[in-house]
Amino acid sequence: MNEQAIAVRAHVSAEEWQQRTDLAACYRLVAMFGWDDLIFTHISARVPGPDHHFLINPYGMMFDEITASSLVKVDLSGHKLDDSPCDINPAGFTIHSAIHAAREDAICVLHVHSVNGVAVSAQQDGVLPLSQHSIFVLSSLGYHDYEGVALEEDEKPRLVRDLGEKRFLMLRNHGLLTVGRSVAEAFVAMYFFETSCMMQVRAQAGGADLRRIGPSILDGAQEQWEKVTRGAGGGLAWPALLRRLDRINPGYRD
């Protein structure tokens, strides 16, 4: 562990350090799966405790180099709560602070500009029921119309309205967003979201008529998801994902 990590860890709770570690791992996993967009998207996680503080990436760092100690802690007004020399992405703050303030269960908010996700977000019908992956997304999916780069405070109520109590939000002409009760849950949700979009784009590229999954199956998708994951959200896959990350890009715990 480097000096910066030792210094930060000495001044935060064990629970916050664990959240920092999971969030740093999430950033590196997003890069490993190819969903990052240079430095221009963001993932946030609420700091455990009674205060509405959350962690977000230092603006200017690539996702595959983010560490637990480099994450920036801010409040819902965007004020930094530590002495990080880095700024935060203003668009990231607008989107994430709106959702964290409105949803107590939104412990992690993950937003990407993945190529397949943006491609489907530009399609009029959005996500189609074409794959097993897609039925889990469609069971809890909202849409938000594009209003330009998310910098304006008055967009927040519409973001919150369009997400509602759902887990997935497609930002039209922009990208994908997931919320989770943990970092793990938000990441695994994004895996299903982006993979659904990739499968859709490839199916459409084949040029043949497409078979859609019927409404009766879609109606039971949420119950099936809980059975498949044993009610653990993303927690079932998370330890394996961390082992894979440790083999390929360790260091996120610093």
Phi and psi restraints in degrees (value plus and minus 20) as a CYANA .aco file:
   2 ASN   PHI    -100.9   -60.9
   2 ASN   PSI     154.4   194.4
   3 GLU   PHI     -82.7   -42.7
   3 GLU   PSI     -60.0   -20.0
   4 GLN   PHI     -82.3   -42.3
   4 GLN   PSI     -63.8   -23.8
   5 ALA   PHI     -84.2   -44.2
   5 ALA   PSI     -61.0   -21.0
   6 ILE   PHI     -81.9   -41.9
   6 ILE   PSI     -62.3   -22.3
   7 ALA   PHI     -86.6   -46.6
   7 ALA   PSI     -64.5   -24.5
   8 VAL   PHI     -87.2   -47.2
   8 VAL   PSI     -65.0   -25.0
   9 ARG   PHI     -81.7   -41.7
   9 ARG   PSI     -51.0   -11.0
  10 ALA   PHI     -90.4   -50.4
  10 ALA   PSI     -37.6     2.4
  11 HIS   PHI    -132.4   -92.4
  11 HIS   PSI     -13.0    27.0
  12 VAL   PHI    -146.5  -106.5
  12 VAL   PSI     142.7   182.7
  13 SER   PHI     -92.1   -52.1
  13 SER   PSI     143.3   183.3
  14 ALA   PHI     -81.5   -41.5
  14 ALA   PSI     -55.9   -15.9
  15 GLU   PHI     -86.9   -46.9
  15 GLU   PSI     -61.5   -21.5
  16 GLU   PHI     -86.1   -46.1
  16 GLU   PSI     -60.5   -20.5
  17 TRP   PHI     -82.8   -42.8
  17 TRP   PSI     -58.8   -18.8
  18 GLN   PHI     -83.9   -43.9
  18 GLN   PSI     -60.8   -20.8
  19 GLN   PHI     -84.6   -44.6
  19 GLN   PSI     -60.2   -20.2
  20 ARG   PHI     -80.5   -40.5
  20 ARG   PSI     -63.1   -23.1
  21 THR   PHI     -83.5   -43.5
  21 THR   PSI     -65.7   -25.7
  22 ASP   PHI     -83.8   -43.8
  22 ASP   PSI     -60.7   -20.7
  23 LEU   PHI     -88.7   -48.7
  23 LEU   PSI     -61.0   -21.0
  24 ALA   PHI     -81.7   -41.7
  24 ALA   PSI     -60.9   -20.9
  25 ALA   PHI     -81.4   -41.4
  25 ALA   PSI     -60.5   -20.5
  26 CYS   PHI     -81.1   -41.1
  26 CYS   PSI     -64.1   -24.1
  27 TYR   PHI     -77.7   -37.7
  27 TYR   PSI     -66.1   -26.1
  28 ARG   PHI     -88.8   -48.8
  28 ARG   PSI     -54.3   -14.3
  29 LEU   PHI     -86.7   -46.7
  29 LEU   PSI     -60.0   -20.0
  30 VAL   PHI     -78.0   -38.0
  30 VAL   PSI     -63.3   -23.3
  31 ALA   PHI     -85.1   -45.1
  31 ALA   PSI     -62.5   -22.5
  32 MET   PHI     -82.6   -42.6
  32 MET   PSI     -56.1   -16.1
  33 PHE   PHI    -103.3   -63.3
  33 PHE   PSI     -24.5    15.5
  34 GLY   PHI      61.6   101.6
  34 GLY   PSI       4.6    44.6
  35 TRP   PHI    -116.1   -76.1
  35 TRP   PSI     -24.3    15.7
  36 ASP   PHI     -97.8   -57.8
  36 ASP   PSI     145.4   185.4
  37 ASP   PHI    -156.9  -116.9
  37 ASP   PSI      51.9    91.9
  38 LEU   PHI      33.8    73.8
  38 LEU   PSI    -135.8   -95.8
  39 ILE   PHI    -130.5   -90.5
  39 ILE   PSI      -8.7    31.3
  40 PHE   PHI    -121.3   -81.3
  40 PHE   PSI      -6.7    33.3
  41 THR   PHI    -144.8  -104.8
  41 THR   PSI    -191.9  -151.9
  42 HIS   PHI    -180.2  -140.2
  42 HIS   PSI     128.9   168.9
  43 ILE   PHI    -152.7  -112.7
  43 ILE   PSI     115.6   155.6
  44 SER   PHI    -147.8  -107.8
  44 SER   PSI     135.0   175.0
  45 ALA   PHI    -162.1  -122.1
  45 ALA   PSI     117.4   157.4
  46 ARG   PHI     -91.8   -51.8
  46 ARG   PSI     117.0   157.0
  47 VAL   PHI     -94.0   -54.0
  47 VAL   PSI     108.4   148.4
  48 PRO   PHI     -78.3   -38.3
  48 PRO   PSI     119.2   159.2
  49 GLY   PHI     111.3   151.3
  49 GLY   PSI     158.7   198.7
  50 PRO   PHI     -96.9   -56.9
  50 PRO   PSI     -40.0     0.0
  51 ASP   PHI    -102.9   -62.9
  51 ASP   PSI     128.1   168.1
  52 HIS   PHI    -108.5   -68.5
  52 HIS   PSI      50.8    90.8
  53 HIS   PHI    -131.3   -91.3
  53 HIS   PSI     127.2   167.2
  54 PHE   PHI    -161.9  -121.9
  54 PHE   PSI     142.0   182.0
  55 LEU   PHI    -123.5   -83.5
  55 LEU   PSI     120.6   160.6
  56 ILE   PHI    -167.9  -127.9
  56 ILE   PSI     145.8   185.8
  57 ASN   PHI     -92.0   -52.0
  57 ASN   PSI     126.4   166.4
  58 PRO   PHI     -90.3   -50.3
  58 PRO   PSI     104.3   144.3
  59 TYR   PHI     -88.2   -48.2
  59 TYR   PSI      98.9   138.9
  60 GLY   PHI     101.9   141.9
  60 GLY   PSI     -33.2     6.8
  61 MET   PHI    -115.0   -75.0
  61 MET   PSI     119.7   159.7
  62 MET   PHI     -89.8   -49.8
  62 MET   PSI     131.6   171.6
  63 PHE   PHI     -83.8   -43.8
  63 PHE   PSI     -50.6   -10.6
  64 ASP   PHI    -100.3   -60.3
  64 ASP   PSI     -17.8    22.2
  65 GLU   PHI    -138.0   -98.0
  65 GLU   PSI     -17.6    22.4
  66 ILE   PHI     -91.7   -51.7
  66 ILE   PSI     119.7   159.7
  67 THR   PHI    -143.8  -103.8
  67 THR   PSI     147.8   187.8
  68 ALA   PHI     -78.6   -38.6
  68 ALA   PSI     -60.6   -20.6
  69 SER   PHI    -100.0   -60.0
  69 SER   PSI     -37.8     2.2
  70 SER   PHI    -105.0   -65.0
  70 SER   PSI     -33.4     6.6
  71 LEU   PHI     -83.5   -43.5
  71 LEU   PSI     126.7   166.7
  72 VAL   PHI    -123.4   -83.4
  72 VAL   PSI     110.5   150.5
  73 LYS   PHI    -115.6   -75.6
  73 LYS   PSI     107.8   147.8
  74 VAL   PHI    -153.2  -113.2
  74 VAL   PSI     143.6   183.6
  75 ASP   PHI    -119.7   -79.7
  75 ASP   PSI    -197.4  -157.4
  76 LEU   PHI     -91.9   -51.9
  76 LEU   PSI     -28.2    11.8
  77 SER   PHI    -115.8   -75.8
  77 SER   PSI     -19.7    20.3
  78 GLY   PHI      66.8   106.8
  78 GLY   PSI     -10.6    29.4
  79 HIS   PHI    -102.8   -62.8
  79 HIS   PSI     111.4   151.4
  80 LYS   PHI     -89.6   -49.6
  80 LYS   PSI     119.7   159.7
  81 LEU   PHI    -131.3   -91.3
  81 LEU   PSI     -12.6    27.4
  82 ASP   PHI    -157.0  -117.0
  82 ASP   PSI    -199.4  -159.4
  83 ASP   PHI    -117.0   -77.0
  83 ASP   PSI      12.3    52.3
  84 SER   PHI     -79.4   -39.4
  84 SER   PSI     115.6   155.6
  85 PRO   PHI     -96.2   -56.2
  85 PRO   PSI     -27.0    13.0
  86 CYS   PHI    -114.3   -74.3
  86 CYS   PSI     129.4   169.4
  87 ASP   PHI    -106.3   -66.3
  87 ASP   PSI     156.4   196.4
  88 ILE   PHI    -136.8   -96.8
  88 ILE   PSI     137.7   177.7
  89 ASN   PHI     -88.9   -48.9
  89 ASN   PSI      99.3   139.3
  90 PRO   PHI     -82.2   -42.2
  90 PRO   PSI     -54.6   -14.6
  91 ALA   PHI     -88.5   -48.5
  91 ALA   PSI     -57.0   -17.0
  92 GLY   PHI     -81.8   -41.8
  92 GLY   PSI     -61.0   -21.0
  93 PHE   PHI     -84.3   -44.3
  93 PHE   PSI     -62.4   -22.4
  94 THR   PHI     -79.6   -39.6
  94 THR   PSI     -70.2   -30.2
  95 ILE   PHI     -86.8   -46.8
  95 ILE   PSI     -69.7   -29.7
  96 HIS   PHI     -93.4   -53.4
  96 HIS   PSI     -59.6   -19.6
  97 SER   PHI     -85.2   -45.2
  97 SER   PSI     -55.8   -15.8
  98 ALA   PHI     -81.4   -41.4
  98 ALA   PSI     -64.7   -24.7
  99 ILE   PHI     -95.0   -55.0
  99 ILE   PSI     -62.5   -22.5
 100 HIS   PHI     -80.9   -40.9
 100 HIS   PSI     -57.8   -17.8
 101 ALA   PHI     -88.6   -48.6
 101 ALA   PSI     -51.7   -11.7
 102 ALA   PHI    -111.8   -71.8
 102 ALA   PSI     -47.0    -7.0
 103 ARG   PHI    -141.1  -101.1
 103 ARG   PSI      87.0   127.0
 104 GLU   PHI     -83.6   -43.6
 104 GLU   PSI     -47.9    -7.9
 105 ASP   PHI    -105.0   -65.0
 105 ASP   PSI     -24.5    15.5
 106 ALA   PHI    -105.1   -65.1
 106 ALA   PSI      54.0    94.0
 107 ILE   PHI     -89.6   -49.6
 107 ILE   PSI     -55.6   -15.6
 108 CYS   PHI    -149.0  -109.0
 108 CYS   PSI     117.1   157.1
 109 VAL   PHI    -144.2  -104.2
 109 VAL   PSI     101.4   141.4
 110 LEU   PHI    -140.5  -100.5
 110 LEU   PSI     104.6   144.6
 111 HIS   PHI    -149.6  -109.6
 111 HIS   PSI     109.6   149.6
 112 VAL   PHI    -154.3  -114.3
 112 VAL   PSI     139.1   179.1
 113 HIS   PHI    -130.4   -90.4
 113 HIS   PSI      29.9    69.9
 114 SER   PHI     -82.7   -42.7
 114 SER   PSI     128.2   168.2
 115 VAL   PHI     -80.6   -40.6
 115 VAL   PSI     -68.0   -28.0
 116 ASN   PHI     -87.7   -47.7
 116 ASN   PSI     -57.9   -17.9
 117 GLY   PHI     -83.2   -43.2
 117 GLY   PSI     -64.7   -24.7
 118 VAL   PHI     -86.3   -46.3
 118 VAL   PSI     -57.8   -17.8
 119 ALA   PHI     -79.6   -39.6
 119 ALA   PSI     -65.9   -25.9
 120 VAL   PHI     -92.0   -52.0
 120 VAL   PSI     -52.8   -12.8
 121 SER   PHI     -83.9   -43.9
 121 SER   PSI     -40.4    -0.4
 122 ALA   PHI    -109.0   -69.0
 122 ALA   PSI     -24.3    15.7
 123 GLN   PHI    -109.4   -69.4
 123 GLN   PSI     118.6   158.6
 124 GLN   PHI     -77.2   -37.2
 124 GLN   PSI     -60.0   -20.0
 125 ASP   PHI    -109.8   -69.8
 125 ASP   PSI     -22.5    17.5
 126 GLY   PHI      42.8    82.8
 126 GLY   PSI    -162.3  -122.3
 127 VAL   PHI     -92.7   -52.7
 127 VAL   PSI     109.7   149.7
 128 LEU   PHI    -125.4   -85.4
 128 LEU   PSI     130.5   170.5
 129 PRO   PHI     -99.9   -59.9
 129 PRO   PSI      55.0    95.0
 130 LEU   PHI    -130.4   -90.4
 130 LEU   PSI     -36.6     3.4
 131 SER   PHI    -159.4  -119.4
 131 SER   PSI     143.2   183.2
 132 GLN   PHI     -81.0   -41.0
 132 GLN   PSI     -58.1   -18.1
 133 HIS   PHI     -77.9   -37.9
 133 HIS   PSI     -61.4   -21.4
 134 SER   PHI     -87.3   -47.3
 134 SER   PSI     -47.1    -7.1
 135 ILE   PHI     -87.9   -47.9
 135 ILE   PSI     -51.2   -11.2
 136 PHE   PHI     -91.9   -51.9
 136 PHE   PSI     -55.6   -15.6
 137 VAL   PHI     -87.0   -47.0
 137 VAL   PSI     -67.4   -27.4
 138 LEU   PHI     -85.5   -45.5
 138 LEU   PSI     -40.1    -0.1
 139 SER   PHI     -92.1   -52.1
 139 SER   PSI     -32.1     7.9
 140 SER   PHI    -175.4  -135.4
 140 SER   PSI      36.8    76.8
 141 LEU   PHI    -141.4  -101.4
 141 LEU   PSI     112.1   152.1
 142 GLY   PHI    -139.2   -99.2
 142 GLY   PSI     147.3   187.3
 143 TYR   PHI    -149.8  -109.8
 143 TYR   PSI     122.5   162.5
 144 HIS   PHI    -149.6  -109.6
 144 HIS   PSI     103.6   143.6
 145 ASP   PHI     -88.8   -48.8
 145 ASP   PSI     127.8   167.8
 146 TYR   PHI     -90.2   -50.2
 146 TYR   PSI     111.9   151.9
 147 GLU   PHI    -145.0  -105.0
 147 GLU   PSI       0.7    40.7
 148 GLY   PHI      71.7   111.7
 148 GLY   PSI    -198.7  -158.7
 149 VAL   PHI     -77.5   -37.5
 149 VAL   PSI     114.3   154.3
 150 ALA   PHI     -96.0   -56.0
 150 ALA   PSI      61.0   101.0
 151 LEU   PHI    -136.1   -96.1
 151 LEU   PSI     -36.1     3.9
 152 GLU   PHI    -115.3   -75.3
 152 GLU   PSI     114.2   154.2
 153 GLU   PHI     -80.8   -40.8
 153 GLU   PSI     -53.1   -13.1
 154 ASP   PHI     -93.5   -53.5
 154 ASP   PSI     -24.9    15.1
 155 GLU   PHI    -100.7   -60.7
 155 GLU   PSI     -40.5    -0.5
 156 LYS   PHI     -75.8   -35.8
 156 LYS   PSI     -67.7   -27.7
 157 PRO   PHI     -80.0   -40.0
 157 PRO   PSI     -53.6   -13.6
 158 ARG   PHI     -94.4   -54.4
 158 ARG   PSI     -56.3   -16.3
 159 LEU   PHI     -79.7   -39.7
 159 LEU   PSI     -68.1   -28.1
 160 VAL   PHI     -83.8   -43.8
 160 VAL   PSI     -62.6   -22.6
 161 ARG   PHI     -81.5   -41.5
 161 ARG   PSI     -65.3   -25.3
 162 ASP   PHI     -92.5   -52.5
 162 ASP   PSI     -50.3   -10.3
 163 LEU   PHI     -94.7   -54.7
 163 LEU   PSI     -62.1   -22.1
 164 GLY   PHI      36.8    76.8
 164 GLY   PSI    -150.3  -110.3
 165 GLU   PHI    -121.6   -81.6
 165 GLU   PSI      -3.3    36.7
 166 LYS   PHI    -102.7   -62.7
 166 LYS   PSI     146.5   186.5
 167 ARG   PHI    -116.4   -76.4
 167 ARG   PSI     -46.9    -6.9
 168 PHE   PHI    -139.3   -99.3
 168 PHE   PSI     120.1   160.1
 169 LEU   PHI    -156.1  -116.1
 169 LEU   PSI     102.8   142.8
 170 MET   PHI    -114.0   -74.0
 170 MET   PSI     100.1   140.1
 171 LEU   PHI    -110.0   -70.0
 171 LEU   PSI      86.8   126.8
 172 ARG   PHI     -73.9   -33.9
 172 ARG   PSI     114.3   154.3
 173 ASN   PHI      37.8    77.8
 173 ASN   PSI       4.1    44.1
 174 HIS   PHI    -161.3  -121.3
 174 HIS   PSI     -75.6   -35.6
 175 GLY   PHI     141.8   181.8
 175 GLY   PSI    -179.0  -139.0
 176 LEU   PHI    -140.5  -100.5
 176 LEU   PSI     131.6   171.6
 177 LEU   PHI    -163.9  -123.9
 177 LEU   PSI     117.8   157.8
 178 THR   PHI    -149.7  -109.7
 178 THR   PSI     134.0   174.0
 179 VAL   PHI    -143.0  -103.0
 179 VAL   PSI     131.8   171.8
 180 GLY   PHI    -167.5  -127.5
 180 GLY   PSI     137.9   177.9
 181 ARG   PHI     -96.8   -56.8
 181 ARG   PSI     -22.9    17.1
 182 SER   PHI    -176.8  -136.8
 182 SER   PSI     146.8   186.8
 183 VAL   PHI     -80.7   -40.7
 183 VAL   PSI     -62.8   -22.8
 184 ALA   PHI     -78.4   -38.4
 184 ALA   PSI     -64.9   -24.9
 185 GLU   PHI     -84.9   -44.9
 185 GLU   PSI     -61.7   -21.7
 186 ALA   PHI     -84.7   -44.7
 186 ALA   PSI     -58.3   -18.3
 187 PHE   PHI     -87.3   -47.3
 187 PHE   PSI     -68.1   -28.1
 188 VAL   PHI     -85.0   -45.0
 188 VAL   PSI     -55.6   -15.6
 189 ALA   PHI     -80.2   -40.2
 189 ALA   PSI     -63.1   -23.1
 190 MET   PHI     -85.5   -45.5
 190 MET   PSI     -55.1   -15.1
 191 TYR   PHI     -77.8   -37.8
 191 TYR   PSI     -66.7   -26.7
 192 PHE   PHI     -87.7   -47.7
 192 PHE   PSI     -56.5   -16.5
 193 PHE   PHI     -85.1   -45.1
 193 PHE   PSI     -74.8   -34.8
 194 GLU   PHI     -85.4   -45.4
 194 GLU   PSI     -59.4   -19.4
 195 THR   PHI     -85.6   -45.6
 195 THR   PSI     -58.8   -18.8
 196 SER   PHI     -78.6   -38.6
 196 SER   PSI     -62.9   -22.9
 197 CYS   PHI     -86.8   -46.8
 197 CYS   PSI     -61.4   -21.4
 198 MET   PHI     -82.6   -42.6
 198 MET   PSI     -65.4   -25.4
 199 MET   PHI     -82.5   -42.5
 199 MET   PSI     -58.8   -18.8
 200 GLN   PHI     -84.7   -44.7
 200 GLN   PSI     -66.5   -26.5
 201 VAL   PHI     -82.0   -42.0
 201 VAL   PSI     -60.6   -20.6
 202 ARG   PHI     -90.3   -50.3
 202 ARG   PSI     -58.6   -18.6
 203 ALA   PHI     -83.5   -43.5
 203 ALA   PSI     -61.7   -21.7
 204 GLN   PHI     -85.6   -45.6
 204 GLN   PSI     -55.7   -15.7
 205 ALA   PHI     -87.7   -47.7
 205 ALA   PSI     -42.3    -2.3
 206 GLY   PHI     -87.1   -47.1
 206 GLY   PSI     -43.0    -3.0
 207 GLY   PHI      63.5   103.5
 207 GLY   PSI     -26.7    13.3
 208 ALA   PHI    -106.4   -66.4
 208 ALA   PSI     145.6   185.6
 209 ASP   PHI     -82.8   -42.8
 209 ASP   PSI     122.3   162.3
 210 LEU   PHI    -122.7   -82.7
 210 LEU   PSI     118.8   158.8
 211 ARG   PHI    -114.7   -74.7
 211 ARG   PSI     105.3   145.3
 212 ARG   PHI    -116.9   -76.9
 212 ARG   PSI     124.4   164.4
 213 ILE   PHI     -94.6   -54.6
 213 ILE   PSI     119.0   159.0
 214 GLY   PHI     -95.9   -55.9
 214 GLY   PSI     139.1   179.1
 215 PRO   PHI     -78.8   -38.8
 215 PRO   PSI     -53.4   -13.4
 216 SER   PHI     -84.6   -44.6
 216 SER   PSI     -53.9   -13.9
 217 ILE   PHI     -94.7   -54.7
 217 ILE   PSI     -61.0   -21.0
 218 LEU   PHI     -80.0   -40.0
 218 LEU   PSI     -56.5   -16.5
 219 ASP   PHI     -82.9   -42.9
 219 ASP   PSI     -48.3    -8.3
 220 GLY   PHI    -121.9   -81.9
 220 GLY   PSI     -10.0    30.0
 221 ALA   PHI     -85.7   -45.7
 221 ALA   PSI     -58.9   -18.9
 222 GLN   PHI     -84.8   -44.8
 222 GLN   PSI     -61.9   -21.9
 223 GLU   PHI     -84.3   -44.3
 223 GLU   PSI     -59.5   -19.5
 224 GLN   PHI     -84.5   -44.5
 224 GLN   PSI     -59.0   -19.0
 225 TRP   PHI     -80.3   -40.3
 225 TRP   PSI     -64.0   -24.0
 226 GLU   PHI     -83.7   -43.7
 226 GLU   PSI     -55.8   -15.8
 227 LYS   PHI     -90.3   -50.3
 227 LYS   PSI     -62.7   -22.7
 228 VAL   PHI     -83.6   -43.6
 228 VAL   PSI     -60.8   -20.8
 229 THR   PHI    -111.2   -71.2
 229 THR   PSI     -19.8    20.2
 230 ARG   PHI      37.6    77.6
 230 ARG   PSI      10.7    50.7
 231 GLY   PHI      52.9    92.9
 231 GLY   PSI      -9.5    30.5
 232 ALA   PHI    -115.9   -75.9
 232 ALA   PSI     -14.7    25.3
 233 GLY   PHI      39.1    79.1
 233 GLY   PSI    -148.1  -108.1
 234 GLY   PHI    -108.6   -68.6
 234 GLY   PSI     -23.0    17.0
 235 GLY   PHI     -83.2   -43.2
 235 GLY   PSI     -45.2    -5.2
 236 LEU   PHI     -89.0   -49.0
 236 LEU   PSI     -57.7   -17.7
 237 ALA   PHI    -109.3   -69.3
 237 ALA   PSI     -39.5     0.5
 238 TRP   PHI     -80.1   -40.1
 238 TRP   PSI     -67.3   -27.3
 239 PRO   PHI     -77.6   -37.6
 239 PRO   PSI     -58.2   -18.2
 240 ALA   PHI     -87.4   -47.4
 240 ALA   PSI     -59.3   -19.3
 241 LEU   PHI     -82.2   -42.2
 241 LEU   PSI     -60.4   -20.4
 242 LEU   PHI     -86.2   -46.2
 242 LEU   PSI     -58.2   -18.2
 243 ARG   PHI     -83.2   -43.2
 243 ARG   PSI     -60.8   -20.8
 244 ARG   PHI     -84.1   -44.1
 244 ARG   PSI     -62.9   -22.9
 245 LEU   PHI     -82.9   -42.9
 245 LEU   PSI     -60.1   -20.1
 246 ASP   PHI     -82.5   -42.5
 246 ASP   PSI     -50.1   -10.1
 247 ARG   PHI     -95.5   -55.5
 247 ARG   PSI     -50.6   -10.6
 248 ILE   PHI    -124.4   -84.4
 248 ILE   PSI     -63.0   -23.0
 249 ASN   PHI    -166.6  -126.6
 249 ASN   PSI      50.9    90.9
 250 PRO   PHI     -94.3   -54.3
 250 PRO   PSI     152.8   192.8
 251 GLY   PHI      92.5   132.5
 251 GLY   PSI     -29.9    10.1
 252 TYR   PHI     -86.6   -46.6
 252 TYR   PSI     -39.0     1.0
 253 ARG   PHI     -96.9   -56.9
 253 ARG   PSI     -29.5    10.5
